[in-house]
């Protein structure tokens, strides 16, 4: 946005140590926000970022992360639930552990974070929650029954929170990325990447920075009349 529209906002970004989350951290810092990263991985980047080691699947970790963030920032204005994992396997081969681990991080983790953050947003009668789903949550994907179920459930969860929390001037939205060029994708064979590009009308993979830009928009006052919405960042793949 280019004019520090997020200046002074206190922002929590889960999974901010790498990939889309890291791009979001850099964007929000550039826009003048105060950023707290909650991640199991160590964050190594902008010195002004407040980092707390946190596994969002563990409620005790989340509660402690919230306590330390409040001590550092005095409050919170924006929560971006970006943390997520994959444990891919075809359904017939998927183990109970693969199913449970993905649901615990990608869906229950969002619940845990929202439970500790939203009471503070309610008390100040303002705030923005941004949840990260996926095009897989809209259309499914072979070998990702666990991931698709979690990301689809996250959309319904978001819409419900948007209805319940709107009276407190809290906006809750979903971003659904498509194929994004991150470190995880860099391990995919070129032939597979080419097939992915061919499925995208714009003919390329997206960038983490492009998703971060949507986070920034939804967190800003420019989006103050947008809630309960799913924004796909997928190059037209879901047309």
VMD Tcl script that draws the C-alpha trace (Angstrom):
set ca {
  {0.00 0.00 0.00}
  {3.00 2.19 0.35}
  {1.99 4.75 2.93}
  {2.33 2.98 6.26}
  {-1.40 2.21 6.49}
  {-0.54 -0.41 9.11}
  {1.61 1.92 11.18}
  {1.36 1.16 14.88}
  {-0.88 -1.87 14.49}
  {0.08 -4.77 16.73}
  {0.09 -7.92 14.65}
  {0.53 -11.61 15.46}
  {1.62 -13.84 12.58}
  {1.74 -17.58 13.20}
  {4.16 -19.56 11.09}
  {6.05 -16.35 10.38}
  {9.54 -17.85 10.24}
  {9.36 -19.04 6.63}
  {7.41 -19.05 3.40}
  {4.30 -16.92 3.11}
  {4.45 -16.09 6.81}
  {7.95 -14.66 6.53}
  {6.94 -12.55 3.53}
  {4.02 -11.26 5.58}
  {6.31 -10.33 8.47}
  {8.54 -8.34 6.12}
  {5.54 -6.59 4.55}
  {3.98 -5.63 7.86}
  {7.28 -4.38 9.29}
  {7.76 -2.27 6.14}
  {4.27 -0.83 6.65}
  {5.13 0.25 10.19}
  {3.39 -2.47 12.19}
  {4.63 -4.06 15.40}
  {4.94 -7.75 14.61}
  {5.00 -10.81 16.85}
  {5.94 -14.14 15.26}
  {4.65 -17.37 16.79}
  {6.40 -20.36 15.24}
  {8.03 -23.67 16.16}
  {10.92 -22.60 13.93}
  {13.32 -19.88 15.05}
  {12.64 -16.56 13.35}
  {15.76 -14.94 11.96}
  {15.07 -11.65 10.27}
  {14.10 -8.10 11.21}
  {15.48 -7.32 14.68}
  {12.39 -5.38 15.72}
  {10.18 -8.49 15.38}
  {9.11 -10.10 18.65}
  {9.53 -13.88 18.41}
  {8.00 -16.57 20.61}
  {8.51 -20.27 20.04}
  {5.04 -21.75 19.82}
  {3.37 -24.88 18.51}
  {-0.20 -23.71 17.79}
  {-1.46 -27.28 18.24}
  {-0.63 -27.00 21.95}
  {-3.01 -24.74 23.92}
  {-0.42 -24.16 26.67}
  {2.11 -22.90 24.10}
  {-0.48 -20.54 22.65}
  {-1.49 -19.19 26.05}
  {2.14 -18.49 26.94}
  {2.79 -16.84 23.56}
  {-0.20 -14.57 24.14}
  {1.02 -13.64 27.61}
  {4.50 -12.71 26.39}
  {3.11 -10.79 23.42}
  {0.81 -8.75 25.63}
  {3.74 -7.96 27.90}
  {5.72 -6.76 24.89}
  {3.00 -4.89 22.98}
  {0.33 -4.13 25.56}
  {-2.37 -5.43 23.23}
  {-3.12 -6.81 19.79}
  {-5.00 -5.54 16.73}
  {-4.50 -8.23 14.09}
  {-4.16 -12.02 14.18}
  {-2.96 -13.84 11.08}
  {-3.35 -17.60 11.39}
  {-0.81 -18.61 8.78}
  {0.84 -21.67 10.39}
  {0.19 -24.95 8.63}
  {1.66 -28.34 7.78}
  {1.12 -31.12 5.26}
  {1.32 -34.87 5.74}
  {0.29 -36.08 2.30}
  {-0.85 -39.60 1.46}
  {-3.66 -41.16 -0.53}
  {-6.66 -41.81 1.68}
  {-6.27 -45.59 1.64}
  {-2.70 -45.21 2.88}
  {-3.22 -42.29 5.26}
  {-2.50 -43.11 8.89}
  {-4.40 -41.92 11.92}
  {-1.31 -39.96 12.92}
  {-1.11 -38.16 9.55}
  {-4.79 -37.25 9.78}
  {-4.66 -36.08 13.37}
  {-1.45 -34.08 13.12}
  {-2.71 -31.99 10.20}
  {-6.09 -31.35 11.82}
  {-4.46 -30.37 15.11}
  {-2.17 -27.76 13.55}
  {-4.22 -26.47 10.62}
  {-7.65 -26.35 12.23}
  {-7.44 -26.78 16.01}
  {-4.38 -24.49 16.05}
  {-6.48 -21.68 14.60}
  {-9.13 -22.31 17.25}
  {-6.53 -22.12 20.03}
  {-5.10 -18.83 18.71}
  {-8.50 -17.25 18.22}
  {-9.54 -18.28 21.74}
  {-6.71 -16.33 23.36}
  {-6.70 -13.33 21.01}
  {-10.35 -12.52 20.34}
  {-11.26 -11.59 23.95}
  {-8.75 -8.74 23.69}
  {-10.22 -7.63 20.37}
  {-13.69 -7.72 21.90}
  {-12.57 -5.60 24.85}
  {-11.26 -2.88 22.54}
  {-14.19 -3.23 20.11}
  {-11.99 -3.60 17.04}
  {-9.67 -5.96 15.25}
  {-8.99 -8.16 12.26}
  {-8.52 -11.92 12.11}
  {-7.13 -13.43 8.91}
  {-7.16 -17.19 8.46}
  {-5.18 -19.00 5.78}
  {-7.04 -21.69 3.91}
  {-6.15 -23.01 0.44}
  {-7.71 -23.71 -2.94}
  {-7.48 -27.31 -1.74}
  {-10.04 -26.39 0.90}
  {-12.41 -25.29 -1.86}
  {-11.94 -28.11 -4.37}
  {-10.04 -30.94 -2.68}
  {-6.84 -32.54 -3.94}
  {-5.59 -36.07 -4.44}
  {-3.48 -37.24 -1.52}
  {-4.58 -34.43 0.78}
  {-7.79 -35.57 2.47}
  {-6.45 -34.37 5.82}
  {-5.25 -31.00 4.52}
  {-8.41 -30.39 2.46}
  {-10.65 -31.24 5.40}
  {-8.79 -28.85 7.69}
  {-8.71 -26.01 5.18}
  {-12.36 -26.45 4.25}
  {-13.36 -26.53 7.91}
  {-11.40 -23.34 8.41}
  {-13.62 -21.54 5.90}
  {-16.81 -22.48 7.78}
  {-15.12 -21.60 11.08}
  {-14.21 -18.17 9.72}
  {-17.68 -17.41 8.44}
  {-19.15 -18.37 11.80}
  {-16.73 -16.13 13.70}
  {-17.49 -13.28 11.29}
  {-21.19 -13.58 12.21}
  {-20.53 -13.80 15.94}
  {-17.85 -11.13 16.26}
  {-19.14 -8.51 13.82}
  {-21.09 -6.81 16.60}
  {-17.73 -6.04 18.23}
  {-16.34 -4.45 15.07}
  {-14.06 -7.46 14.52}
  {-13.55 -8.60 10.94}
  {-12.75 -12.25 10.17}
  {-11.68 -13.26 6.67}
  {-10.01 -16.10 4.79}
  {-7.19 -16.04 2.25}
  {-7.02 -19.12 0.02}
  {-3.67 -19.33 -1.80}
  {-3.20 -21.49 -4.86}
  {0.18 -22.76 -6.03}
  {2.74 -20.46 -4.41}
  {6.49 -20.57 -5.03}
  {7.91 -21.26 -1.57}
  {10.81 -23.34 -0.30}
  {8.43 -26.29 0.00}
  {7.62 -26.08 -3.71}
  {11.30 -25.88 -4.65}
  {11.63 -29.61 -3.96}
  {8.94 -30.49 -6.52}
  {10.27 -31.88 -9.86}
  {10.20 -29.43 -12.77}
  {7.84 -31.63 -14.78}
  {5.31 -31.47 -11.98}
  {5.75 -27.71 -11.61}
  {5.10 -27.27 -15.32}
  {1.83 -29.17 -15.03}
  {0.86 -26.93 -12.13}
  {1.60 -23.81 -14.18}
  {-0.56 -25.14 -16.99}
  {-3.53 -25.32 -14.61}
  {-3.21 -21.61 -13.79}
  {-4.72 -19.14 -16.30}
  {-1.96 -16.63 -15.55}
  {0.57 -19.32 -16.45}
  {2.80 -19.13 -13.38}
  {3.05 -19.83 -9.69}
  {2.22 -17.08 -7.24}
  {4.72 -15.48 -4.90}
  {4.66 -15.33 -1.12}
  {4.77 -11.54 -1.40}
  {1.52 -11.53 -3.39}
  {-0.27 -13.41 -0.62}
  {1.31 -11.13 2.00}
  {-0.13 -8.16 0.13}
  {-3.65 -9.51 0.61}
  {-2.96 -10.04 4.31}
  {-1.86 -6.41 4.52}
  {-4.99 -5.19 2.75}
  {-7.35 -7.20 4.96}
  {-5.54 -6.01 8.10}
  {-5.77 -2.37 7.06}
  {-8.60 0.09 7.53}
  {-9.10 -0.01 3.76}
  {-10.88 -3.34 4.30}
  {-13.00 -2.18 7.23}
  {-16.27 -3.25 5.53}
  {-15.05 -6.69 4.50}
  {-15.77 -9.69 6.70}
  {-16.67 -13.35 6.24}
  {-15.05 -13.30 2.82}
  {-12.81 -15.85 1.09}
  {-10.20 -14.25 -1.17}
  {-8.50 -16.69 -3.53}
  {-4.94 -15.81 -4.53}
  {-4.50 -18.42 -7.22}
  {-3.89 -16.82 -10.61}
  {-7.41 -17.73 -11.71}
  {-7.06 -21.44 -11.03}
  {-10.50 -21.68 -9.42}
  {-12.39 -20.02 -12.27}
}
mol new
graphics top color blue
foreach p $ca { graphics top sphere $p radius 0.5 }
foreach p [lrange $ca 0 end-1] q [lrange $ca 1 end] { graphics top cylinder $p $q radius 0.2 }
display resetview
